[in-house]
Amino acid sequence: HTQAPRSSPPPFPAPSGASGAMMLAVHARRAALRAAAAQRAVAAPSGRRGFWNVSLPVLGGPGGAHVTKYHVVKPGKDGVEWDDFLIALPEREHLASFSKEVPLFIRYLKVVTDQESRPEAFTAFLERAKSGLVVESDVYVTTEELLALMWKNGYSESERNAVQFTFPSDYKFHYPELSVLFDIAEEDTYKFCMRTRMEASHIGELSWDQVKRKGFIRDHWLTFGVGLVIFKYFPFFNYYFGVKVFGTSMWCYTMWTGLNRFIAKTCRRNEYMAAQKTAQDVMEGEDAIVSSMRRFANDAKCVEDLKSFKGDTETKIASYRSALALKMKEDLAERALKQLQAIAAFEAGMGAAMQELVVREAASAFKEKFPGDKAMQDKAFTSAIKSLSGAQVTASDCPVASHFEAAFKSLQGVDLATSKADAKGSLAERVAFAQQAKDAEFRQTFMVTSAEAAEVKSLASKAKAGDAYDFSKLAPEAAERLDALYTSINAKVGYAMPELAMKPIPKSADAAANAYIEQVNAKLAAAEQQLKQARLTAFVSAF
């Protein structure tokens, strides 16, 4: 804080001679000095401000500048004190620590430990540095210092080049990294790094909580007690001054010191957090701006695509129609083939079942006839005696063979589709019963029944509107039944129904776009309804 230049001195009578010239020179020099001081005050740097006549840096505190007691400017950090390591000789717990990210060093260490067959050292270091390597901030050697040490200790040029080309020149190798890299005890690397920094008179970071003087209340009241003992022997220092004035002043000074530290720490912390929050907001805003700009990065390309949109769309629509027709043809052929294969399989199964049924029914008829037929029993006895005597037994001599032969001859020339069917009758009637049941099942499975046709005609008559049909007139139950008949009848005859599902477009956050989307969805719904109307009209017209 500077003072304004004083007003010019009152005029003096003009001196004469050598003494007069000397006084004029003195007054001129003083005026020049005052003018220079005024110019310096006007041109004072804006980076400093006056507060209670004390010059303070504007950017002081965490995140700003910190002037050490050696008048060296360092970055301001909360809870950190800067001091010369060679003068302070700090203990290990006095050093400030931080968490260091070492992805580059881990990749290099992986190569070194693989070549030296030390995988357990790499695993241990990786586990230690997984959440950040906690180290003392100023216990390190630089890349240049490490390269000089490797040259002094006889490392090859390729090994030095590997370090030089991998790490930047300002990289700091802290003592845990040196320990695992060169397989040296960590205590030795710590001592070497500290010695290197001390030899360079390095001004490093110390933890303020560890190096600050403790017990300021004790110091204040010790000063009060010693002062009271000393001042009591002086005149005019009575009880009132010693206890009331001096004691109260010391109490106020102690409270002011404690509150000043608390308030200063709180203000610095809040300012630092506010600065971090502002920086975070700025970065988020920049990211949002960049992301917004990226959305318009292809505007020129979009204009070019829009110019060719109509031609490309017409070409693709034509290709789409052709592909859709071919797909429908393929689906129809595939569905018809599967239906014919199902019919052939059903007929083959029906023939095999018929043969099995003839044999089973003939055997069942024999079992029912044999216990009550005396002639058949005698014939069986005679056939058994011939077989035991070694004589040849013909088919006419065996009652079983003759029975089956007669049963099979009874089926010749019989029309099973028109003959009488009886589940308990003769063999022909039983086989006719089974055959007619299979025919009914075949018609029910693969043919349109008269009941279904009549039901379709009935529903179509309800939707008749002049020469056309209006299926919206049907009740919900009738409409569902017509859709079910449409599906089941087409499945019976082996007709493939193309699936053209037109899903509505979801709405967006743009109100103007939503209006257009609603129009498109309405046209899609109308087209779907028109397609359904055409399908059902063609379906009911077939009946």
Secondary structure as UniProt FT lines:
FT   HELIX           17..42
FT   TURN            46..47
FT   STRAND          48..51
FT   TURN            52..53
FT   STRAND          54..57
FT   TURN            58..59
FT   TURN            62..63
FT   STRAND          65..67
FT   TURN            69..70
FT   STRAND          73..75
FT   TURN            78..79
FT   STRAND          80..84
FT   HELIX           85..88
FT   HELIX           92..94
FT   STRAND          97..100
FT   HELIX           103..116
FT   HELIX           119..128
FT   TURN            129..131
FT   STRAND          133..136
FT   TURN            137..138
FT   STRAND          140..142
FT   HELIX           143..152
FT   TURN            153..154
FT   HELIX           157..166
FT   TURN            169..170
FT   STRAND          172..174
FT   HELIX           175..182
FT   HELIX           186..199
FT   TURN            200..201
FT   STRAND          203..207
FT   HELIX           208..211
FT   HELIX           216..231
FT   TURN            232..233
FT   TURN            235..236
FT   HELIX           240..246
FT   HELIX           247..295
FT   TURN            296..298
FT   HELIX           299..307
FT   HELIX           309..369
FT   HELIX           370..372
FT   HELIX           374..389
FT   TURN            395..397
FT   HELIX           399..410
FT   TURN            411..413
FT   TURN            416..418
FT   TURN            423..424
FT   HELIX           427..446
FT   HELIX           450..462
FT   STRAND          464..465
FT   TURN            466..467
FT   STRAND          468..469
FT   HELIX           471..473
FT   HELIX           476..493
FT   HELIX           511..541
//
